């Protein structure tokens, strides 16, 4: 009879080595589990983000109205409200445009106690790049509590002719005739200020298929569309992983 060491050696000698096919199958299973977990985590994040952006719309729009500001919903927020009266699942912020704002006065007004809901804060955003005509690329950003989501407040300015210049980049400019006189559109269970020709403006920004959501697509705004972070998001989206 052999001792304990001999039995251990025998067990080691009889341990079966996985075949290449079995090793591949195990690896694929591990990758599948990781992918599934990531997909579920992103789905939960999108659901939370959507709830927060709905809150941003319903809280920030009335706050700007109480402050006496002239503004309208634009860009992705206008697109999703006009198409489905909701926030698209893949929207990442709220987009509002203020007409010829005095930024310092706007920031001071919105920073007063009670101007914004409790926990909301307003800060500067943008790169400060020259946009021509004395304008620079900057805007205000209203953060929800914890700075987890936000609403961007862009500026809109008259220029010679029929063009409105937006304080983001020149590819965001829009014909004045599509914006004024301002109207309104449904916003969840309320209403929000909107351009005069909502569909015309959205065709201008996103083309005739504007009602069809295109993930991480910025339409005419190719300056933003070509940025590395959006290229990365589109690449992940092709793998079924959308933020």
LUMMIPA-385733 format. One record per residue: residue in one letter; x, y, z of N, C-alpha, C, CB in turn. Coordinates in steps of 0.02 Angstrom, whole numbers, padded with zeros to 5 digits, always signed. Glycine has a CB too. Layout:
AXYZXYZXYZXYZ ...
***
This chain:
X+00042-00060+00000+00000+00000+00000+00044+00062+00000-00048+00001+00061 X+00023+00110-00039+00062+00171-00041+00039+00220+00012+00057+00204-00110 X+00081+00265+00029+00064+00315+00079+00026+00373+00049+00127+00341+00113 X+00011+00425+00089-00027+00484+00066+00006+00518+00007-00035+00534+00123 X+00073+00520+00009+00108+00553-00047+00097+00516-00112+00183+00559-00032 X+00095+00451-00109+00085+00411-00170+00015+00422-00198+00097+00336-00157 X-00035+00426-00153-00105+00437-00175-00112+00505-00208-00154+00431-00116 X-00081+00556-00178-00083+00624-00207-00052+00625-00275-00049+00675-00162 X+00004+00592-00281+00038+00589-00346-00005+00554-00398+00105+00553-00340 X-00042+00502-00375-00086+00467-00422-00142+00511-00447-00114+00404-00390 X-00171+00550-00400-00225+00595-00421-00201+00647-00471-00256+00630-00360 X-00141+00674-00458-00113+00723-00505-00101+00692-00573-00048+00752-00478 X-00079+00629-00572-00063+00597-00636-00126+00584-00677-00027+00532-00624 X-00184+00575-00643-00245+00559-00680-00287+00621-00696-00286+00510-00641 X-00265+00682-00675-00304+00742-00689-00303+00756-00764-00275+00803-00650 X-00363+00765-00794-00368+00773-00866-00356+00845-00887-00437+00749-00892 X-00316+00853-00939-00303+00919-00966-00358+00936-01017-00233+00923-00999 X-00386+00998-01012-00439+01018-01058-00413+01021-01129-00467+01087-01037 X-00455+01000-01175-00437+01005-01245-00440+01078-01267-00484+00960-01289 X-00409+01095-01324-00413+01164-01349-00485+01187-01358-00377+01170-01415 X-00529+01143-01383-00599+01163-01394-00633+01179-01328-00637+01106-01430 X-00618+01139-01276-00648+01152-01210-00622+01217-01181-00634+01093-01163 X-00558+01230-01189-00529+01293-01164-00561+01353-01198-00453+01294-01175 X-00571+01348-01264-00604+01403-01300-00675+01413-01275-00604+01389-01376 X-00711+01357-01265-00780+01361-01242-00784+01394-01173-00812+01292-01239 X-00738+01377-01129-00738+01408-01062-00723+01482-01067-00686+01373-01017 X-00674+01499-01109-00657+01570-01118-00716+01610-01146-00597+01578-01164 X-00750+01579-01195-00807+01613-01224-00862+01622-01173-00834+01574-01284 X-00871+01573-01129-00922+01579-01077-00906+01635-01029-00928+01515-01039 X-00842+01642-01012-00822+01696-00966-00833+01764-00999-00749+01689-00945 X-00815+01769-01063-00826+01832-01099-00900+01848-01104-00795+01828-01170 X-00940+01797-01117-01012+01807-01121-01042+01832-01056-01047+01744-01141 X-01019+01803-01000-01043+01826-00935-01023+01898-00922-01016+01780-00879 X-00960+01915-00939-00937+01984-00929-00977+02032-00972-00862+01990-00945 X-00988+02013-01036-01027+02056-01082-01098+02065-01055-01028+02026-01153 X-01129+02011-01035-01197+02015-01009-01202+02059-00948-01224+01947-00993 X-01153+02053-00902-01153+02096-00843-01146+02169-00860-01099+02075-00796 X-01100+02184-00907-01090+02253-00928-01153+02280-00963-01030+02259-00975 X-01184+02239-01005-01245+02260-01040-01300+02278-00990-01270+02205-01088 X-01308+02236-00938-01360+02249-00888-01343+02312-00848-01366+02189-00841 X-01279+02322-00832-01260+02382-00795-01274+02445-00836-01186+02379-00775 X-01259+02443-00901-01272+02501-00944-01347+02513-00951-01240+02491-01013 X-01386+02460-00954-01459+02469-00959-01486+02502-00896-01494+02400-00970 X-01460+02482-00838-01482+02514-00775-01461+02587-00773-01453+02477-00714 X-01400+02601-00797-01377+02670-00799-01420+02713-00845-01303+02673-00822 X-01438+02686-00904-01479+02724-00950-01548+02740-00920-01488+02686-01016 X-01576+02692-00884-01641+02704-00853-01636+02759-00800-01668+02639-00821 X-01583+02757-00759-01573+02810-00709-01561+02877-00742-01515+02792-00663 X-01520+02878-00792-01504+02940-00828-01568+02971-00858-01452+02927-00883 X-01610+02930-00886-01671+02955-00916-01716+02987-00864-01709+02898-00951 X-01722+02957-00806-01763+02987-00752-01734+03054-00731-01767+02939-00691 X-01668+03058-00725-01637+03120-00704-01644+03175-00757-01563+03108-00689 X-01640+03158-00820-01648+03208-00873-01720+03232-00878-01624+03180-00940 X-01767+03188-00865-01837+03210-00861-01845+03261-00805-01885+03150-00850 X-01813+03247-00748-01816+03294-00693-01784+03360-00712-01781+03264-00631 X-01727+03357-00747-01694+03419-00768-01740+03461-00811-01629+03403-00806 X-01773+03431-00859-01820+03469-00900-01875+03500-00858-01851+03424-00954 X-01906+03460-00816-01964+03484-00778-01946+03534-00724-01999+03425-00747 X-01883+03536-00704-01861+03584-00652-01828+03646-00682-01813+03550-00604 X-01785+03636-00733-01746+03693-00759-01789+03738-00804-01686+03667-00798 X-01830+03709-00846-01872+03751-00891-01915+03800-00851-01917+03706-00936 X-01953+03779-00800-01991+03828-00761-01947+03878-00724-02034+03792-00710 X-01887+03856-00703-01842+03903-00668-01820+03959-00715-01780+03866-00641 X-01805+03943-00777-01786+03994-00825-01845+04040-00842-01758+03963-00889 X-01904+04011-00845-01964+04052-00857-01975+04100-00799-02026+04008-00868 X-01968+04077-00738-01977+04121-00680-01924+04177-00679-01972+04080-00615 X-01866+04162-00706-01812+04212-00709-01824+04263-00765-01745+04179-00718 X-01876+04254-00805-01892+04301-00858-01847+04297-00919-01889+04370-00831 X-01816+04239-00931-01769+04231-00987-01806+04208-01050-01714+04181-00969 X-01783+04231-01107-01809+04209-01172-01766+04151-01196-01811+04267-01224 X-01796+04093-01206-01757+04033-01224-01802+03982-01258-01723+04002-01161 X-01771+03930-01284-01809+03876-01314-01770+03810-01306-01823+03890-01389 X-01806+03755-01310-01775+03689-01311-01746+03677-01380-01827+03633-01291 X-01687+03646-01384-01655+03637-01449-01614+03572-01449-01609+03697-01466 X-01582+03559-01505-01537+03502-01515-01571+03436-01495-01473+03512-01473 X-01535+03392-01460-01563+03326-01446-01626+03327-01404-01512+03284-01412 X-01631+03375-01358-01691+03378-01317-01753+03395-01358-01682+03430-01261 X-01745+03442-01405-01801+03459-01450-01819+03399-01493-01783+03519-01494 X-01768+03366-01517-01780+03308-01561-01820+03254-01525-01713+03280-01585 X-01801+03237-01464-01836+03183-01429-01906+03204-01408-01796+03161-01368 X-01914+03266-01385-01980+03289-01366-02027+03292-01426-01977+03358-01333 X-02001+03317-01483-02043+03322-01543-02063+03254-01570-02007+03362-01597 X-02019+03205-01562-02033+03138-01590-02076+03096-01543-01967+03103-01604 X-02060+03096-01478-02094+03049-01433-02118+03081-01368-02047+02992-01417 X-02111+03148-01361-02128+03183-01299-02096+03150-01239-02205+03186-01291 X-02033+03135-01245-01995+03105-01190-01921+03115-01205-02013+03029-01182 X-01880+03092-01160-01808+03093-01170-01787+03028-01204-01770+03101-01103 X-01751+03033-01259-01724+02973-01290-01680+02935-01240-01686+02990-01354 X-01679+02870-01246-01642+02829-01199-01567+02846-01197-01650+02756-01216 X-01541+02869-01255-01469+02880-01259-01450+02954-01255-01442+02851-01323 X-01498+02998-01239-01480+03069-01228-01436+03074-01165-01544+03113-01220 X-01390+03121-01166-01343+03128-01110-01350+03193-01072-01274+03121-01136 X-01391+03239-01098-01400+03303-01062-01463+03336-01089-01339+03350-01071 X-01479+03394-01061-01534+03435-01085-01505+03496-01121-01582+03457-01026 X-01532+03513-01179-01507+03569-01219-01558+03625-01223-01488+03545-01290 X-01539+03684-01198-01581+03743-01200-01539+03800-01230-01608+03762-01129 X-01573+03846-01266-01538+03902-01298-01570+03967-01275-01541+03896-01376 X-01528+04012-01248-01551+04077-01224-01539+04130-01278-01515+04097-01158 X-01587+04175-01286-01583+04226-01337-01543+04286-01311-01653+04249-01359 X-01486+04300-01343-01442+04357-01330-01433+04369-01254-01471+04420-01363 X-01407+04319-01219-01401+04325-01146-01344+04371-01124-01391+04257-01115 X-01355+04405-01070-01302+04438-01032-01280+04385-00981-01326+04506-00998 X-01226+04349-00997-01209+04290-00959-01197+04304-00885-01148+04258-00988 X-01163+04358-00870-01149+04373-00800-01214+04385-00762-01103+04433-00793 X-01260+04421-00794-01325+04434-00761-01365+04370-00754-01365+04486-00802 X-01363+04326-00805-01399+04263-00801-01371+04220-00745-01395+04225-00868 X-01305+04215-00742-01275+04175-00689-01292+04202-00620-01199+04172-00698 X-01289+04268-00613-01306+04299-00548-01378+04285-00530-01293+04374-00550 X-01423+04291-00578-01494+04280-00565-01508+04208-00544-01536+04298-00626 X-01477+04161-00581-01489+04090-00566-01454+04067-00503-01468+04048-00624 X-01405+04106-00479-01369+04088-00418-01403+04114-00356-01298+04114-00422 X-01454+04154-00364-01490+04181-00306-01528+04125-00270-01538+04237-00327 X-01534+04129-00204-01570+04078-00167-01641+04069-00193-01572+04096-00092 X-01660+04008-00206-01728+03993-00229-01737+03998-00304-01775+04039-00197 X-01687+04024-00341-01694+04028-00414-01695+03960-00446-01638+04070-00444 X-01655+03914-00420-01653+03845-00444-01674+03799-00387-01582+03827-00470 X-01697+03739-00404-01716+03692-00350-01656+03676-00305-01743+03627-00381 X-01670+03655-00246-01618+03640-00196-01568+03590-00223-01650+03614-00131 X-01504+03606-00216-01451+03561-00239-01429+03573-00310-01474+03492-00232 X-01466+03611-00350-01446+03627-00418-01394+03683-00416-01508+03648-00461 X-01344+03680-00459-01292+03731-00463-01281+03752-00535-01227+03705-00431 X-01255+03812-00545-01242+03838-00612-01168+03856-00617-01287+03899-00628 X-01136+03833-00671-01065+03844-00681-01051+03857-00755-01024+03784-00656 X-00991+03883-00769-00971+03896-00838-00950+03831-00872-00914+03946-00840 X-00962+03828-00937-00938+03772-00979-00914+03801-01045-00995+03718-00990 X-00883+03759-01085-00858+03782-01150-00783+03793-01149-00893+03846-01171 X-00753+03798-01208-00681+03804-01215-00656+03875-01225-00659+03763-01273 X-00702+03923-01234-00681+03992-01244-00650+04007-01312-00632+04010-01191 X-00662+03963-01361-00635+03975-01428-00672+04031-01463-00639+03911-01470 X-00636+04066-01506-00665+04122-01543-00713+04095-01596-00610+04165-01577 X-00775+04120-01597-00825+04100-01647-00835+04154-01699-00891+04084-01613 X-00799+04210-01694-00808+04265-01741-00863+04312-01718-00823+04238-01810 X-00860+04373-01743-00911+04422-01726-00910+04442-01653-00978+04397-01744 X-00853+04433-01619-00848+04450-01549-00875+04398-01502-00883+04513-01538 X-00894+04339-01527-00922+04286-01485-00869+04233-01471-00984+04254-01518 X-00875+04202-01413-00831+04148-01395-00872+04087-01376-00784+04168-01336 X-00840+04028-01380-00874+03966-01366-00878+03955-01290-00838+03906-01399 X-00933+03977-01261-00944+03965-01190-01019+03966-01178-00908+04017-01147 X-01038+03933-01124-01109+03931-01105-01112+03914-01031-01148+03880-01147 X-01173+03915-01004-01183+03897-00934-01211+03826-00930-01231+03947-00899 X-01194+03792-00877-01217+03724-00866-01249+03720-00796-01158+03672-00872 X-01311+03697-00795-01347+03688-00732-01343+03614-00713-01421+03712-00737 X-01310+03601-00657-01302+03532-00633-01357+03513-00585-01234+03524-00599 X-01380+03451-00592-01423+03422-00541-01381+03406-00479-01459+03359-00568 X-01414+03393-00423-01375+03376-00362-01327+03319-00375-01422+03358-00305 X-01266+03327-00351-01215+03276-00361-01179+03282-00428-01245+03209-00356 X-01200+03329-00471-01169+03339-00536-01170+03277-00580-01098+03364-00528 X-01221+03235-00570-01225+03174-00610-01256+03186-00679-01265+03122-00573 X-01298+03237-00685-01329+03256-00749-01335+03331-00750-01398+03222-00759 X-01348+03359-00811-01350+03431-00816-01392+03454-00875-01279+03458-00822 X-01405+03520-00874-01437+03554-00931-01388+03607-00955-01506+03586-00911 X-01374+03607-01020-01330+03658-01050-01372+03716-01075-01289+03627-01108 X-01349+03777-01059-01382+03839-01081-01336+03873-01131-01399+03886-01021 X-01352+03866-01195-01312+03898-01248-01340+03968-01261-01312+03856-01312 X-01299+04010-01291-01322+04076-01311-01337+04079-01385-01269+04128-01293 X-01386+04119-01404-01404+04130-01474-01402+04205-01488-01476+04100-01491 X-01371+04223-01545-01359+04294-01559-01376+04310-01631-01285+04312-01545 X-01405+04370-01639-01420+04395-01706-01356+04409-01744-01463+04458-01702 X-01357+04393-01809-01302+04412-01854-01333+04444-01916-01257+04350-01873 X-01294+04479-01957-01322+04507-02018-01353+04453-02061-01268+04544-02057 X-01411+04467-02088-01446+04418-02129-01495+04378-02088-01396+04371-02163 X-01504+04314-02106-01556+04273-02074-01526+04221-02027-01598+04239-02127 X-01463+04229-02007-01430+04177-01968-01427+04194-01894-01360+04165-01994 X-01442+04145-01853-01432+04150-01781-01369+04111-01763-01494+04123-01741 X-01323+04144-01730-01260+04113-01709-01269+04083-01640-01202+04164-01710 X-01250+04019-01632-01255+03983-01569-01186+03979-01538-01286+03912-01579 X-01181+03990-01473-01116+03994-01439-01086+03925-01425-01122+04032-01375 X-01089+03881-01475-01058+03815-01470-01006+03807-01524-01111+03759-01474 X-01029+03807-01588-00985+03813-01645-01027+03834-01705-00947+03745-01659 X-00995+03855-01759-01031+03884-01815-01076+03834-01851-00983+03914-01864 X-01063+03769-01842-01105+03719-01874-01172+03710-01838-01069+03652-01877 X-01179+03744-01782-01243+03743-01745-01287+03803-01762-01230+03741-01670 X-01262+03849-01803-01302+03907-01822-01365+03885-01858-01261+03955-01866 X-01416+03928-01855-01481+03908-01882-01515+03970-01913-01526+03877-01827 X-01555+03961-01966-01592+04018-01993-01640+04048-01943-01630+03997-02056 X-01641+04114-01939-01685+04148-01891-01758+04133-01905-01674+04224-01894 X-01775+04125-01968-01845+04113-01987-01872+04047-01959-01853+04115-02062 X-01827+04000-01941-01850+03937-01912-01863+03943-01837-01799+03883-01925 X-01839+03997-01806-01842+04003-01733-01897+04050-01710-01776+04027-01705 X-01902+04108-01742-01948+04160-01719-02007+04168-01766-01911+04226-01711 X-02065+04185-01737-02080+04194-01666-02083+04127-01629-02148+04232-01657 X-02061+04128-01567-02060+04066-01528-02130+04038-01518-02026+04078-01462 X-02133+03973-01515-02196+03939-01500-02186+03895-01438-02220+03897-01560 X-02220+03839-01436-02212+03792-01381-02225+03721-01406-02261+03809-01323 X-02204+03673-01367-02218+03603-01383-02228+03564-01318-02161+03572-01426 X-02262+03507-01322-02272+03467-01261-02205+03445-01232-02316+03405-01276 X-02200+03446-01166-02140+03424-01130-02163+03379-01073-02098+03485-01104 X-02165+03313-01087-02191+03265-01039-02262+03284-01020-02145+03262-00975 X-02276+03303-00958-02344+03323-00940-02350+03399-00935-02364+03292-00873 X-02304+03435-00967-02305+03509-00966-02291+03533-01037-02252+03537-00915 X-02270+03596-01043-02251+03624-01108-02185+03662-01100-02307+03671-01136 X-02151+03673-01156-02088+03709-01155-02085+03755-01215-02028+03660-01155 X-02048+03811-01209-02038+03855-01267-02001+03818-01322-01998+03919-01246 X-02021+03830-01383-01993+03794-01441-01986+03841-01500-02037+03733-01459 X-01944+03824-01548-01939+03864-01610-02005+03867-01647-01885+03835-01655 X-02011+03917-01689-02073+03926-01727-02087+03866-01772-02070+03990-01770 X-02036+03842-01807-02043+03785-01853-02000+03728-01826-02021+03805-01926 X-02030+03689-01781-01992+03635-01748-01967+03585-01799-02036+03600-01696 X-02011+03562-01843-01991+03511-01891-01940+03538-01940-02052+03485-01929 X-01949+03601-01962-01901+03632-02007-01832+03638-01976-01925+03700-02029 X-01829+03658-01912-01765+03664-01878-01732+03596-01870-01774+03698-01811 X-01772+03545-01853-01743+03479-01844-01719+03449-01910-01794+03432-01811 X-01754+03464-01965-01729+03442-02031-01664+03477-02046-01781+03457-02086 X-01660+03541-02028-01598+03579-02039-01540+03548-02000-01608+03653-02019 X-01552+03528-01938-01498+03502-01896-01482+03429-01911-01517+03509-01823 X-01533+03388-01923-01523+03315-01925-01544+03282-01991-01560+03283-01869 X-01572+03320-02037-01592+03291-02101-01664+03266-02099-01546+03235-02119 X-01689+03241-02156-01759+03220-02161-01777+03161-02117-01776+03204-02232 X-01728+03122-02095-01742+03064-02052-01733+03080-01978-01696+03006-02071 X-01746+03142-01960-01733+03164-01891-01773+03125-01839-01747+03237-01884 X-01830+03098-01859-01870+03060-01811-01839+02993-01792-01940+03049-01839 X-01794+02969-01832-01761+02904-01819-01698+02916-01777-01743+02867-01885 X-01697+02893-01715-01638+02905-01673-01576+02871-01703-01650+02878-01602 X-01521+02908-01704-01457+02880-01727-01407+02890-01670-01432+02916-01793 X-01382+02835-01646-01341+02836-01586-01278+02876-01596-01324+02765-01564 X-01265+02922-01549-01203+02963-01547-01193+03001-01613-01143+02919-01533 X-01248+03023-01643-01245+03061-01705-01264+03134-01692-01291+03030-01759 X-01224+03180-01716-01236+03251-01704-01261+03289-01766-01173+03284-01679 X-01280+03253-01818-01308+03286-01877-01259+03333-01911-01370+03324-01858 X-01282+03395-01923-01239+03445-01956-01178+03464-01915-01280+03507-01972 X-01181+03454-01850-01126+03474-01807-01069+03423-01811-01150+03482-01733 X-01033+03426-01867-00979+03378-01878-00919+03392-01833-00958+03380-01950 X-00913+03454-01808-00859+03468-01761-00866+03424-01699-00860+03543-01740 X-00927+03420-01673-00940+03377-01615-00941+03303-01635-01006+03396-01582 X-00971+03289-01693-00980+03220-01715-00914+03183-01722-01018+03218-01781 X-00861+03218-01742-00796+03187-01755-00752+03182-01693-00760+03224-01809 X-00776+03206-01636-00734+03204-01576-00720+03132-01554-00767+03243-01518 X-00661+03119-01526-00642+03050-01507-00692+03015-01462-00575+03051-01474 X-00721+03052-01414-00767+03017-01368-00828+02991-01404-00788+03065-01311 X-00852+03027-01455-00910+03003-01493-00891+02946-01540-00942+03060-01532 X-00831+02948-01567-00807+02891-01608-00805+02828-01564-00736+02906-01637 X-00781+02836-01503-00778+02779-01457-00848+02754-01440-00741+02799-01393 X-00894+02800-01427-00963+02779-01411-00994+02742-01470-01006+02840-01393 X-00983+02766-01531-01011+02731-01589-00981+02662-01598-01001+02773-01653 X-00915+02656-01585-00883+02590-01590-00912+02542-01539-00808+02597-01580 X-00922+02564-01477-00953+02522-01427-01025+02505-01445-00949+02556-01358 X-01060+02556-01474-01129+02544-01494-01135+02489-01546-01159+02608-01522 X-01086+02484-01590-01088+02430-01640-01080+02361-01609-01033+02441-01693 X-01054+02360-01547-01049+02297-01510-01109+02286-01465-00985+02297-01468 X-01158+02330-01470-01218+02324-01429-01213+02355-01360-01235+02253-01422 X-01159+02392-01347-01148+02424-01282-01160+02498-01290-01077+02409-01254 X-01217+02521-01267-01236+02591-01275-01246+02624-01207-01300+02598-01317 X-01220+02685-01201-01222+02720-01137-01283+02766-01135-01158+02762-01127 
***
